[in-house]
């Protein structure tokens, strides 16, 4: 078991991220992040968790616009985790977790 920066385990951090992904407050973003977290959070290392955490701190409207390609993605969020989120959104016939 590895130790996360906040003193907890990486597994605990992943569970916290899963919870936060499902309850952002903007339904469309909740579905996107919640589906991503349910499928992918267990595969994230500490760097991936940091990238997801940073995206969770960004305003919902901005994240949604970046995912839809309506606004340019700031360099600080241009990460492998964002690329995986965008790939999730571009699937054909997507199914979203609730």
N, C-alpha and C positions, 0 to 999 in steps of 0.2 A: 504494500500500500504506500503510495507516495503522499507527500505532505503538500497541501496547497498553501499559497502565500499568506492566507488569513489564519493559518494555524490548524485548519481542518484538513481532512483527507480530500484527495481528488474526487473520490466517489461522492462525498457529501457536497462538494462544490457542484458536481454534475447534477445532483438532485435539486439543489437550489436553482440552478440555471433552468432546469426543466420546469420547475414551478413558475419562475419568472417569465419564461417564454409563453406559457399558457395564459398568463394574466397581465397582459400589457394594457388593456383597456380599449384598444381599437380592434374591433372584431376581425377584420381582414388580416391584420398583422398578427393577432392572437392565433389565428388558424395557420398562417404560414410558419411562424416561429414555433408554435406548439407541435405541428407536424414534423418540422425539422428536428426539434429536440427529441421527440419520441423515437424518431428513426436514427438519429445521428449522435446525440449527446454522449452516449457511452463510448464512442470512438474518439472523442476529443481528448487531446493531451492538454497540458497546462497552457500552451500557447493558443490552442484552439479555444479553450475556455476563456482566455483573455480577450480574444477577438470577438467571441459571442457576447461577452459581458459588455464590451465597448459598444456593440450594436444595440444592446438592450438599454444603454444609456442615451442613445440618440432619440430625438423626437419621432413618434410614430408616423406622422405625416411625411417626414423626410425619408424615413426608411421605406415606406410604401412607394413614394415617388422614385426612389433609387431602384427599387426592385422592378417597377414598371418601366423604367428607362425614361421617365419624364423629366428627371433632373440629373445632372452629372454627379457621379459618385465621388465624394471627396477622397483624396489619396489615403487618408488615415483609416478609411473603412474598406479600402480595396484590398481585401484579404482572402485567403482560401476559404474561410468560413462564409464570407459574403458570396463568393462564387458558388458555393454549394447551396446556399439559400436561393440564389437566382436560378440555378439549375432545377431546383425543386419546383419553382414557380413556372418554369418553361416546359414541364412535362405535358405530354398529350393526355387528355382525360384524367386530370389529377383527382385524387381522393384526399380530402382533408380530414384530419382528426378533429374531434370536438372536445 
